[in-house]
Amino acid sequence: MAGDKLSTLEGKVRELIKHSAELKRRTVLLETRLREADARLARQAAEVRRWEKERDWLRGRLRKVLDELELIESDGDKDKDGGGAR
């Protein structure tokens, strides 16, 4: 009877060791995936910053072009009204 209990205990210990090894393997895998995800996130954040910078630059350029068009249009209106002699 003592031998049966000892065998049962040994079996449970072996199962715990297997389970522990599996948990360690999964931990390593998940840590690797987390590092990869963090790296992807950092790259994407850098790309977003680059796109935002480009967007701001384009907005500035468009404002300049629109301001120039507005000046041209207002000069044209003056010419039509007879207000601008050249």
Backbone as CSV, one residue per row, in Angstrom:
resi,resn,N_x,N_y,N_z,CA_x,CA_y,CA_z,C_x,C_y,C_z
1,MET,0.814,-1.177,0.000,0.000,0.000,0.000,0.870,1.257,0.000
2,ALA,1.943,1.262,0.781,2.849,2.409,0.820,3.506,2.592,-0.540
3,GLY,3.779,1.458,-1.205,4.376,1.526,-2.540,3.428,2.166,-3.545
4,ASP,2.140,1.859,-3.429,1.147,2.452,-4.327,1.048,3.963,-4.112
5,LYS,1.064,4.378,-2.867,0.979,5.811,-2.564,2.219,6.534,-3.083
6,LEU,3.371,5.881,-2.916,4.618,6.485,-3.387,4.610,6.571,-4.913
7,SER,4.122,5.549,-5.589,4.029,5.563,-7.056,3.075,6.655,-7.522
8,THR,1.953,6.780,-6.824,0.982,7.824,-7.164,1.609,9.199,-6.985
9,LEU,2.315,9.388,-5.888,2.981,10.666,-5.614,4.039,10.959,-6.674
10,GLU,4.820,9.952,-7.036,5.842,10.136,-8.069,5.199,10.514,-9.401
11,GLY,4.096,9.885,-9.721,3.385,10.224,-10.961,2.911,11.661,-10.959
12,LYS,2.381,12.092,-9.819,1.914,13.483,-9.717,3.077,14.464,-9.833
13,VAL,4.203,14.111,-9.227,5.384,14.976,-9.304,5.853,15.068,-10.757
14,ARG,5.875,13.940,-11.478,6.272,13.952,-12.886,5.321,14.829,-13.708
15,GLU,4.038,14.726,-13.435,3.054,15.557,-14.144,3.283,17.042,-13.845
16,LEU,3.584,17.356,-12.590,3.864,18.755,-12.235,5.116,19.257,-12.945
17,ILE,6.118,18.402,-13.042,7.351,18.788,-13.734,7.060,19.037,-15.210
18,LYS,6.271,18.152,-15.842,5.896,18.353,-17.243,5.109,19.647,-17.411
19,HIS,4.171,19.858,-16.515,3.346,21.069,-16.584,4.214,22.314,-16.406
20,SER,5.138,22.260,-15.475,6.038,23.386,-15.239,6.892,23.657,-16.472
21,ALA,7.419,22.605,-17.096,8.232,22.766,-18.304,7.398,23.379,-19.432
22,GLU,6.157,22.935,-19.567,5.268,23.483,-20.597,4.988,24.956,-20.326
23,LEU,4.772,25.305,-19.062,4.532,26.712,-18.721,5.761,27.569,-19.025
24,LYS,6.943,27.043,-18.752,8.167,27.786,-19.067,8.303,27.989,-20.570
25,ARG,8.006,26.930,-21.347,8.091,27.025,-22.800,7.111,28.079,-23.318
26,ARG,5.890,28.062,-22.805,4.883,29.039,-23.217,5.274,30.453,-22.813
27,THR,5.883,30.575,-21.647,6.334,31.895,-21.179,7.369,32.464,-22.141
28,VAL,8.334,31.638,-22.534,9.372,32.082,-23.472,8.733,32.499,-24.799
29,LEU,7.795,31.683,-25.286,7.115,31.990,-26.533,6.352,33.313,-26.433
30,LEU,5.615,33.487,-25.351,4.834,34.714,-25.184,5.730,35.940,-25.009
31,GLU,6.845,35.776,-24.327,7.777,36.899,-24.178,8.352,37.289,-25.531
32,THR,8.650,36.303,-26.361,9.163,36.576,-27.700,8.115,37.315,-28.525
33,ARG,6.890,36.823,-28.475,5.815,37.484,-29.223,5.584,38.906,-28.727
34,LEU,5.693,39.103,-27.422,5.515,40.445,-26.858,6.613,41.393,-27.349
35,ARG,7.850,40.925,-27.347,8.955,41.767,-27.842,8.747,42.116,-29.316
36,GLU,8.308,41.143,-30.107,8.049,41.402,-31.526,6.917,42.410,-31.695
37,ALA,5.877,42.270,-30.905,4.743,43.205,-30.978,5.181,44.607,-30.552
38,ASP,5.997,44.688,-29.518,6.509,45.993,-29.077,7.347,46.642,-30.172
39,ALA,8.158,45.844,-30.845,8.996,46.371,-31.929,8.125,46.865,-33.083
40,ARG,7.097,46.091,-33.438,6.174,46.515,-34.500,5.477,47.816,-34.115
41,LEU,5.043,47.887,-32.875,4.360,49.089,-32.398,5.280,50.306,-32.471
42,ALA,6.536,50.131,-32.090,7.488,51.242,-32.151,7.699,51.688,-33.598
43,ARG,7.814,50.730,-34.520,7.978,51.081,-35.935,6.746,51.813,-36.462
44,GLN,5.574,51.334,-36.081,4.342,51.975,-36.534,4.202,53.384,-35.956
45,ALA,4.590,53.552,-34.705,4.520,54.874,-34.086,5.461,55.846,-34.806
46,ALA,6.650,55.363,-35.164,7.593,56.201,-35.908,7.021,56.563,-37.275
47,GLU,6.372,55.611,-37.916,5.761,55.873,-39.217,4.628,56.886,-39.094
48,VAL,3.839,56.770,-38.045,2.748,57.728,-37.821,3.324,59.135,-37.636
49,ARG,4.392,59.240,-36.850,5.016,60.557,-36.648,5.519,61.124,-37.978
50,ARG,6.096,60.255,-38.822,6.603,60.695,-40.124,5.446,61.185,-40.999
51,TRP,4.341,60.431,-41.017,3.185,60.831,-41.821,2.580,62.129,-41.294
52,GLU,2.527,62.300,-39.974,1.979,63.545,-39.407,2.850,64.734,-39.775
53,LYS,4.159,64.535,-39.751,5.078,65.612,-40.125,4.887,65.985,-41.599
54,GLU,4.757,64.953,-42.440,4.532,65.208,-43.860,3.186,65.900,-44.084
55,ARG,2.159,65.471,-43.356,0.843,66.093,-43.472,0.913,67.575,-43.095
56,ASP,1.616,67.886,-42.002,1.746,69.282,-41.576,2.487,70.103,-42.631
57,TRP,3.529,69.512,-43.229,4.278,70.207,-44.265,3.361,70.488,-45.463
58,LEU,2.582,69.468,-45.869,1.665,69.641,-46.998,0.608,70.699,-46.698
59,ARG,0.100,70.722,-45.485,-0.882,71.750,-45.116,-0.282,73.144,-45.263
60,GLY,0.949,73.288,-44.812,1.620,74.582,-44.934,1.783,74.990,-46.387
61,ARG,2.185,74.038,-47.227,2.347,74.327,-48.657,0.998,74.697,-49.286
62,LEU,-0.044,73.947,-48.927,-1.368,74.245,-49.481,-1.863,75.616,-49.040
63,ARG,-1.597,75.975,-47.790,-1.989,77.315,-47.313,-1.304,78.403,-48.135
64,LYS,-0.009,78.194,-48.412,0.727,79.186,-49.203,0.131,79.304,-50.600
65,VAL,-0.150,78.170,-51.229,-0.719,78.188,-52.574,-2.094,78.851,-52.557
66,LEU,-2.911,78.510,-51.581,-4.247,79.111,-51.483,-4.154,80.612,-51.230
67,ASP,-3.208,81.020,-50.399,-3.024,82.461,-50.161,-2.615,83.170,-51.445
68,GLU,-1.729,82.540,-52.214,-1.307,83.144,-53.485,-2.482,83.220,-54.463
69,LEU,-3.272,82.147,-54.514,-4.446,82.166,-55.391,-5.428,83.249,-54.971
70,GLU,-5.583,83.418,-53.679,-6.484,84.455,-53.174,-5.986,85.841,-53.562
71,LEU,-4.665,86.049,-53.488,-4.103,87.341,-53.895,-4.323,87.580,-55.383
72,ILE,-4.098,86.543,-56.177,-4.303,86.663,-57.618,-5.764,86.984,-57.907
73,GLU,-6.656,86.286,-57.218,-8.093,86.508,-57.426,-8.486,87.923,-57.009
74,SER,-7.965,88.380,-55.886,-8.327,89.726,-55.427,-7.738,90.784,-56.350
75,ASP,-6.549,90.532,-56.917,-5.989,91.461,-57.896,-6.840,91.470,-59.153
76,GLY,-7.347,90.313,-59.537,-8.215,90.227,-60.716,-9.507,90.966,-60.497
77,ASP,-10.050,90.892,-59.297,-11.285,91.612,-58.990,-11.057,93.114,-59.064
78,LYS,-9.888,93.584,-58.618,-9.579,95.019,-58.670,-9.500,95.477,-60.117
79,ASP,-8.896,94.632,-60.966,-8.768,94.986,-62.373,-10.141,95.074,-63.034
80,LYS,-11.048,94.196,-62.680,-12.398,94.191,-63.257,-13.167,95.446,-62.833
81,ASP,-12.945,95.874,-61.590,-13.657,97.031,-61.071,-13.025,98.342,-61.554
82,GLY,-11.881,98.233,-62.200,-11.213,99.449,-62.664,-10.356,100.049,-61.580
83,GLY,-10.135,99.330,-60.528,-9.369,99.891,-59.423,-7.886,99.711,-59.561
84,GLY,-7.436,98.846,-60.387,-6.002,98.608,-60.482,-5.462,98.923,-61.839
85,ALA,-4.611,99.949,-61.928,-4.011,100.295,-63.206,-2.616,99.746,-63.269
86,ARG,-2.265,99.170,-64.417,-0.919,98.595,-64.574,-0.246,99.158,-65.758
